[in-house]
Amino acid sequence: MLLELDIRDFAIIDHLQLGLAPGFNVVTGETGAGKSIVVDSVALLLGERADSGAVRAGADRAVITGLFDVGEAGERIAALLDAYGVARGDDEPLIVAREVHAAGRSVARLNGQAVPVRALSELGQVLVDIHGQSDNASLKREGEHLGLLDHYARLGAERALFAARVQDCRALERRLAGLQTDERTRQQRIDSLRYAIEEIEAARLQVGEAEQLKAERTRLANAERLARGAEAAYAALQSGVEAEVEVSGLDLVDRALAEGEDLARIDPGFAETQELIVGAAESLREAAGRLRDYREALEFNPARLEEVEERLALIASLQRKHRVGSLGELLDYVASASQELAEIEDADARIDRLQREREGLLAELGRQAAALSARRRAAAADLARAVESELEELSMAGSRFEVAFEARSDPEGLPLASEDFEPGQRYAFDESGVDRVAFLVSMNAGEPTRPLVKVASGGETARLMLALKGILGRADATPTLIFDEIDAGIGGRVGSVVGRKLWSLAGGHQVICVTHLPQVAAYGDAHFRVSKALAEGRTATLVSRIESVARVEEIEHMLGTETAVARENALQLLEQGDRWKAGARREASVASV
């Protein structure tokens, strides 16, 4: 919803601030006061082409700023802001700004951050529809017609189911494409995998082998040093001729044991200490035995060291060749390569199986697409009747509305068993089905229908948009709808109908309408008057929200005379609008129970 609009030095507007309300906002004022300039400023704010001639004479730039509550469009807006790297705060209004310099330069900003102008255009497609001279209306974008028709036909669940199965089909097709490489490439891959597997398997590698070999290499390379150290340690502990020492560690411990026994006989309190000496003696004897065994097991074997070095070099070479960092990764590579080889060698059978699976899935999708299309065509006929009925109420009897369907042939597409499609033909599809739809209109009896997107904007087109939006209701998620010139060429009776329909539409949107008809203005929830004034010899545009007496006076002025009768008529129009709105609210309340 557009909360605030700030316009500076744009056209004849010096500075204008407009605080808008939810519901139905009407903007009125004398011709030339700048009512439509307000609409033009919103269009410029949301990405319309900038014209430096729109800068107010004497100013160096025009600046337009809008404050938006994104509401239910929050997720779509968040994605857009993320795409352009714009910071956003949770539950904070979105600030949109546009500067147009007299020299021709244009600057766009979102939340104070400079962005391409196209970002404002994308934002506008989500937040605001303008019906009038601008072509910013979502209904003028043909790509959105199918979604609107599906919402009208209540096909959300069916379309979601179809989309999910299409995703399954695309995943299957990707698997097929991966298998259906050209034969030469396939054979090269088979040869490469076989060579790698045979080379690695020939090495007979074992898990943990590299670590064991490295430890053995360290022992073999240091065998002489280890032997000398073990011998010296053993000699220090064990007495004997070969020890070449007069007193060994064990001799000293034995002497301590003997002395301790004497002490313990004399002083029983020494027994605990004697136990420690006994334990130390036993530990030293065990250590001496292990040193002897370790010394005897050591051997200096250059041949074995060479074998270990060659084995480690082979492992390192295989790791480098296959671009892995460890023996474990090398063994994992063999396993995955073996699996890939088996899959490639079985590719023909798998391709055949997947192709049959795809054909079955395409047949299923074809049945679903045909059912979707049939539902759409039935809904399109209902929609056309409803729109033409609405147009008749809006003084556009003789206007016609149609929904055109088109499907594109594709030999790899869906087979459709339906009278709406050629037998034996296949059709291109996406997650929405096979249909491409376009809304067609004829504004005058006897004229052929033409695409809505090519119909020139104006009063009749704006009323057509009103009719469509009133029928499609919540199918259109655009938060703010702006109507300009919607009452061009109609009288008071139809004006009341337009006012009611605009007010009803405001139940699900913020509606802003620039109008010259008092019958339309009488149904507004908020009324803004635009006027001109002279300031320092220059014309300036002013806007103010009016209520009570001021509103009666504005309606009276719009009726064309300022008499007691006109005043009474103005009061009656406002009372009539209030009564009708109150009744409509009561009916809606009862219907919701």
N, C-alpha and C positions, 0 to 999 in steps of 0.2 A: 504494500500500500504506500502511496506517495503521501508522506507526512507533511513535508514542508518544501516549498519552492522559492528560491531566492534568485531574482533576475536583476542584473546590473548592466546598464548601457547597451541594451538590446533593442534595436528598432527605435520606437519612440519612448521606450521605458527607461527612465533614469535609474530608479531603484524600486523594486517591488518585492515584498515578502508576502507569501501566501501560505497560511496554515490550513491544510485540508483535513476533512473529516472522513470517517468511514461512511459507508452508505452512499446516498445519492447527493452529489454536489452539483449545484447549478451555477453557471456563470452568466451573468447578463450585463447589459450596458448599451449605451448608444453606439450607433454605427461609427466606426473609426476610432473608438476609444482604445482598442487594443485587445479585445477579447480573444481573437484568434491568434494574436501574437503570443499569448500565454501558451496556447496549444503548440505553436511553432517552437517555442523555447523548450518545451518538453521533448519534442521530436529531435531538436538539435542536441539536447542533453543525452539522448539515447542513440546517438550515432549518425543522425542524418547529415548529409553533406553540408559543410560550413560555407557560408558566403560572407566575405569580409564586408560587403555592403550592408549587412545587417547590424554592424557596429554603429551605435548611436553617434551622430555627427559630433565631432569634437572630442570623442573618447578614443583611447588607444586600443581598447579591447572590450569585448562583451564577455561577461562571466555569468554562467548559469550553474546553480548548485541545487541538487535535490537530495532530500533525506528520505530513505525508504525503509519501511518495515517489511522484510522479505517474507515473513509468515511461513506458510506451507511450502513456499518455493526455496526454503533455506538450504536443503541438500543440493539442489541444482545450482544455486548461487555460490555455495561453498566450493563446489567442484570448479566453477568458472574462476573464482578468485584464486584457488590453488593453481589452476592452469597458467595464470598470469603472475604468480608469485606475489599476490597481494595479501598482506596480513589482515586477519579478521578476528573480531572478538565475539564470543558467544552472546547471543541475545542482544547485540548492539545494532542500532540502525546502520544501514549502509549509506555512505556519503558518496554521491556521484557528482562530478564537476566537469564542466567543459568551458574552455576559454577560446574565443575567436579573436585574433588580433587584426587590427585594421590593415596591417601589412600582409595579411593572408595566412599567417601561421595559426595552427589549431593545436590545442593541448587538451588531453583527456586525463582524468584522474579518478581512481577508485580508492576510497579511504585515504586520500591525500597522496597516493602513489601514482606516478605517471604510468599510463598504459596506452597501447595502441587504440585508435578510435574504434577499431573492429571489436574491441572488448566491450565498448558501450553498446554497439549494435547487438552483440550476443546477449548482453544483459537486458536490453530492451525487449528482445523476443521472449524473455521469461517474465518480465515484470509488467509491461505496459502494452496495450493495444490502442492505437489511435485510428479512429474511423473518421475520415473527412478528406482533406486535401492530401494528407500523408498516406503512404502505403505501408505503414508499420503494423498493419493488422495481421494477426496470426491466420485469419481465414484467407488472407491474400497470399499465404505461403502454401503452395499445393502439397508439399511434403507432409503437412499436418492433417490433410483431409481424411486420410485413411484412419488415423488414430481417433479423430472426432467421430467418424461414422461407427467405428468399433465400440466406442464408449456409448454412443446412442443405442446401438444394438445390444449392449451389455454382453460383449464378447470377451471380457477381460480374462476369465478363467480358461476359455477355449484357446485364446491366443497365447496365454502363458504356457499351456500344455504343448501347443504346437511348437513354440519357440524352444522349449526344452528338448523336444525330439529332434529339432533341426540341429541343435548343438551336438546331440549324440551322432547325428549323421555327419556333421563336419569333422568330429573327432575320428570317426571311422575312415573318412576320406583322407585325413592326414596320415593315418596308419597305412592306408593303401599307397599313398604317394611315396612314403618312405620305402616301401617294398618295390615299387615299380620304377626303380632307377634303370638306366640303360644296361644292357647285358655286359658290355665291356667293363663298365665301372663295377658292376656286381662281381665279375670274375676276378678283377684286380683286387678287390677287397677280400675275396675268398683266399686267393694266393697269399696275400699279405698276412691274414690271420693264421692260416695254416703254418706258414714259415715261423711266425712268432711263437706259436704254441709248441711246435716241434722243437725249436731251439731252446725254449725255457724248460720244457719237460725233459729234454736230453740231459740237462744239468742236474736232474734229480735233487732239487732243492728241498730242504726241510725247514719247517717253522722253527725259528730261533737259532738256526745254524750259523748265521753270520756272527751273532754275539758269542757263541761258543768258540768259533774259529779265532775271533779276535783275542779272546782270553788265552787260548792255547798258543797263539803266536807270541803273546807277551811272555808266557812262561818259557817257550823254546828260545826266544831271542835273549833271555836273561838266565839261561840254565847254569852257566859257570858261576855267575854272581850269586844265584840262589843257593848253589851247592856250598860255596865258601861260607856263606852266612849261616846255613843250617849246621855245618860242621863246627863252626866256632861256637854257636849257641849250645850245641850238644856237648862240646868239650867243657864248656863252662859249668855244665850241670853234672856230667857223668865222669867219675874218676876212672883211671885206667892208663895203661901204657900209651895207647894211641892218643890219649887226650893231651899229652905233653904238658901237663900241669901237675903241680905237687898236691894241691888241695882243690877239690871240685865243690860245686855248690851243694851237691848231695852229701859230701863228706861233712861239710859245715852243719848241714841240717841234722845229720845223724849225731854229731857231737852235741848239738843243742837238745836233741831228744834225750840223750843219755843224761846230760846235766839236769834236764827238766824232770826226769824220773826221780833223781835224787831229791830235787826240791819238793816234788809232790809228796814223797814219802815223809819228808820232814814237816812240810806245811800243806795240809789238805786244801787250803785255800788257793794253792797254785794249780790245782787240777784243771780248772777251766782254761788257763793259759796253756797248759800242756796239751790240751785237746787242739788248740789252734796250731801248735807246732806240729802235731801229728798230721793235721789236715794239710798243712803246707808241705810236709815231706811227701805225702801221697800225691799231691798235685804236681810237685816237681818231678817225681818219678814218672808220672803219666806223660808230662810234657817232654821228658827226655826220651821216652819210648816213641812218641810221635815224631820228634825231631829225627830220630834214627831212621824211622820208616820213610819220612819225607826225603831225607838225604839219599837213602838207597833207591827211592823211586825216581829221583831226578836223573835225566840223561840229556846229554848234548847231542841232538840228532839233526844235523844240517839238512838232510834229505827230507825229513818230515816238515821242517820249517819251510822249505821250498814248496812242498805240496800245499801247505796251509796258505802261503802267500799267493800261489796260483789260483787256489779256490776262491779266496777273497777277491782277487782281481777279476775273476770270471763273474762273480756276483755283482761287483761294481759296474762292470761293463754292461751287463744285462739291464741294470737299473738305469744307466745313462741312456742306453739305446731305446728303452721303452718309456723313458721320461717319468720315472717313479722315484720316490725318495727312500724307500726301504724295501727289504726282502719281503715283508708282509704285503706291501702294496704290489710287488711284482707277482706274488702268488695270487692276489686278488685279480690282477690284470689277466692272468692266464684263465681264471674261472670265467670272467666276463667275456673274454675273447672266445672261449669255447662255446659259451651260450649264444653269442652273436653269430658265430659260424654255423651253429646248428639252425638258428632261425633263418639265416640267408639261404642255406642249402635246402631248407624246407619252404622257401619263399613261394615257389610256384603253387604249392598246395594251399598255402596260407592266402595268397592273392585270390585264388579261385574261391576259397571259403569266404573271404571278406567281401568279394564282389557279389556273391549270392546274398550275403547278409545285407549289403547296401541296397540291392534291388528290393529285398523284402521291406527294408525301412522306407525306401522311396515309395513303394506301393502304399504303405501305411500312411505316410505323409500326404500322398496324393488324395487318399480318402478324406483325411482331416482337412486338407486345403479346399477340397470341393465342398465339404460341409460348411466351412467358414465362408466361402464365397457365396453359397446359397443363402446363408443367414444375412450376409451383408446386402445382397441384392433385394431381399425382402424388406430389410430395414431401410434401404435407400428409397424404395417406393413410398414407405410410410413417411420418411423424412421429407420427401418432395411434397407430398400432400399437406403435411403440417406447415411447411415453410410458405407454400402458396396461400394457405388459409391465413397465416399471420400477415402476409403481404397485403392481402385484401383488406384486412382491418387497418393497415397502415396506408390506405388510399393508393395501393399499387395493384389494383385488380388488373388481370391480364398478364402480369409478370409470371414467368415460369422458372422453375428450379429443377435441375436434374443432377443425378450422380452418374458420371461416366466411368465405365470399368474397362480396364485394359490388362492383358497378360502377355508377356513376351515369351516367344518360343525358345527352347533350349534343348538340344538333343540329349544333354546330361541332366535334364530337369525332372519334374514330377509328371507321371502319367495321371491324367484326370478323367475318370469315368463320370461325366456330367454333360447334360445337354447344353450347358452354357459354354462348353469348350469343344474344340474339334476332336473327333475320335482319332486315336493313334498318335496324337501330337503330345509332345512333352513341353513343360513350361518352366521357366526360370522361377526361383523361389528364394525367399529369405525368411527371417524369423517371423514375419508378419503374414506369410502365405505367398500366393501367386498374384494377388490383385494389386493393381495400381489404380487409384481412384482420383477423380477430379470433380469438383463442384462446377456445374455449368448454370448460367442464368441468362434470361432474356428479360429486359426491363420493360419492353413494350410488346403488346399483342401483335402477332404476325411476324415478329423478328426471330431469326434463329437463335438458339442458345449459343453462348460462347463461354470460354473458361472464366471463372470468377476472377482469377489472378490477372486477367487482361482487361477487366472492366475498369474504366476511369473512375477515380474517386469523386465523391460528391454527395449531395443530400440523399438521392435515391439509394445509392450504394450503402450509405450509412444506415438507412432504414432496413435495407436487406441484411446488413450485419446485425442489427438489433434483432430482427426476426430470427436469424440463425442462432445467435447467442442465447436468446430467450428459450429456444427449443432444446439446444444442446446442453444448456444449463451447466452442470458441474463437469461436463466433458472438457470444458475450457478452463484450465487452471490459472490463466493469467490474472494476477491480483487486481490490476487497475485497468479500467476501460475508459477511454476518452472519446466522446462523440462531438464532432464539430460539423455544422451545417445539416444535422439530421432533420431539422424542421424546414429545410428549404422547400418552398413550393407547396406547403400544406396549410390548411386552415385550422381554426380553433377546435373543431370536433375531433379531427385526427390528432391534433396536438395533445388533447387529453389522453387519447389512446397511447401515444408515444410516451407521455409522461408516466403513465401507469406501468408500461412495459419497462421503462428505464428504472423505475423504482423497484419493480419486482426483480429485475436483473441485479440490483444492488444488494439483494439478499445473499448473494454468493461472491460479490466483487465490490470493490470501490468503483463507483461510476462518477465520472466528471463529464458534464454536458454543457457546451456553450450553446445558448439558445436565444432566440429573439421572440419566442412565443410565450406569453404569460401562462397559457394552459399547460405547458411543459414545466415551467418554473414553479408552478404551484405545488408540484409533487416532490420538490427537493427537500432533503433532510438538512442541508446546509446551503445557504444562498450567498453568493458573492457578487458584488456590484463593481464593475469596472467603469471608470470615468476618466475624463481628461481635465487637466487644469493647466493654467499658465503659471510658470514659475520662472522669474527672471527673464521674461520675454520669450520663453521656450515652452512648447507643449510637453507635458509629462502625463504619464498614465498612473492612475491610483487605483487600488483595489481595497475593498473592505467587506467584511462579513456583516450582513444585515439581518436583523430580526425584528419581530413585532411591528411597530409603526413604520419603520424604515422599509421593511419588506412590503407592507401594504402599499406604500408610496411608490416603490419600484414597480410592482405589478400594475398599479394604476397608470404609471408612466408608460409601461409597455403596451397598455391597452390603447394608447394614442391620445387620450384626453385627460385633463385633470379637472374633473367635475364631480359633483356629489354622486351622480349615477356611476361614473367610472370607479369612484371609491367603493361604492356598494358592490359593484361587479368584482372588484379586486378582492374584497372580503369574502364574497361568495366563492370565488375560485379557490382561495386558500382554505376555506372551511370545507369545501367539497373535496379537496385533496386530502385534508386531514381525516375526514370521515372515511374516505375510501381506503386510506392506508390503515386506519384502525380496524376496519372490517377485514382487510386482507391479513392483518396480523392475527386477528381472532381465528380466522379460517385456518391459517397455518398452524396455530397453537392446537386447535382441535385435531387437525390431521396428524400431528406429531404424537398424539397420545395413543 
